[in-house]
Amino acid sequence: MAARRGLALAGLLLLGFCADALAQDRPRADRYDDSFRKYSKRYFGPQFDWRVFKAQGLAESNLNSLARSHVGARGVMQLMPMTFHEVASRNPELRRTIDDPDCNIAAGISYDRRLWRQWEQDSVDFHRREFMFASYNAGRGTIMDAQRAARAAQLDARAWPSIERVAPQVHGWRYRETIGYVQKIDRHLLELDDKGRLAPSSAGH
């Protein structure tokens, strides 16, 4: 009986050790908050909600700096190496590699800023965030093709619901992925409190 109790105690201790090890291995959900705050402020200004980009990072990689996609996208913000090098060439301060989490986040938000300004110049206003993130995912040219389809259908090409409506007509666009990506960012944003912390039910994502 004593031996059985001893085995049970040893099992509980082992489970506790494994749980502690897993907790240590699991990355903290706030580990890159300083980077998201810093580069949101740098590229979008102090009034912009930095949590938007953390939600994007959650949608892209679940904040995993080692993430790799089947097409070669890398890091927290899942940037293609070509995109990263192009953004870095315009931002001399991005001297580290695509695999550096801080640099990866900086480049992702800088790329967002470029898309944001392009859609601003095209008079996209109310739904500009959706257009920015959709372009990040699918390419700006694809979203412009969708705009042309929206105009042909006599819809407002500056409204995201119009783009969603005509999406199946755009040849070669994996539109379900893009629309789902935009929706996923919105869901993650709702999971963050006003300080950018994940709600307890979401912290294990």
BELFEN-V816102 format. One record per run of one state. SS is the DSSP state (alpha for helix, beta for strand, coil for the rest). FROM is the first residue (numbers start at 1). TO is the last residue. Records with the same first field share a line. If there is no record, write none. Layout:
BEGIN
SS=FROM-TO / FROM-TO
END
This chain:
BEGIN
coil=1-1 / 26-32 / 45-50 / 62-67 / 69-73 / 75-78 / 80-80 / 91-100 / 122-127 / 139-139 / 153-159 / 170-174 / 193-197 / 199-205
alpha=2-25 / 33-44 / 51-61 / 81-90 / 101-121 / 128-138 / 140-152 / 160-169 / 175-191
beta=68-68 / 74-74 / 79-79 / 192-192 / 198-198
END
